[in-house]
């Protein structure tokens, strides 16, 4: 088989896996208020705000997958810079 033929066969074999990924990505982007939402809070207020936050978003945003975490301000700021 020629190098081009080998490449075409490889791409063809990989395509079904990519189709699933493309579909998942398209569905996730259909509603901008769905999917994962990472929210970091400083340690001193996290335990006060978490119950309020959870009760506030559960009904209006049922498809949001909230990822809450608490840490020091410097760590949270570093996480934002890395994103």
N, C-alpha and C positions, 0 to 999 in steps of 0.2 A: 504494500500500500504506500502511496506517496505521502510525504509529510503533510500536505494539505488534507488528504483523505483521513489521515490519522487525527488531525486536529478536528475535523468535522465530526468524526465518530465520537471523540471525547466530549465535544460540546453537546452533541445530541444526547449522550448518556447523562450529562449533568443537567439538562434542561428540566426534567420533571421536578427535581428538587428546587430549582429556581422559580418555577411556576408557583409552587406553594408559597414561597417567600414573597414573591411579587403580589400575590393575592392577599396575604396577611398584611402587607404594608399598605396596600390600597384600601382595604377595609378599615384599618386602624386610622388612616388619614381622612376617612369619609366624615367623621364627626370630630372636629378639633377639640371638643370637650369630653373626649373619651381616652382610654388608655392610661399609661402610667403617669403619675405626677409625684415627683420627689420633693419633699418639703422638709427642710431642716430648721430646727428651733434651738435657741440657746437653752442650756440646762435650767436656768433659773425660771423660765416661763413655760417650758414645754408641758409640764404636767398640769398647768392651769389652762392652757389653750387647747390641748388635745381634745378633751371632751366637747368643748364648744365647736371646734373645727369639724369633728366627726359628725356631730348632729346637724351642723349647718350644710354640709355638702352631700350627705347620704341621699336625700330625696331629690334635689335638683340635678345632681350629677351621678346617676346610678352606675354609669359605665366607667367612671374614673377609678383607677386602681391606685390608691393613695399609699405612698411609701414614706412614712414618717420616721424621722430620726432626730435624736438630740445629741448635741456635742458642744464643744467650746467654740466661741466666735471665730477664732483663728482657723480652726479645722473646717468650719462651715464655709468660710471665705475661700479657703484653699480648694474645697470641693467645687465651688463655682468657677474658679479659675481653670480647673482641670477639665471642665465640661466643654 
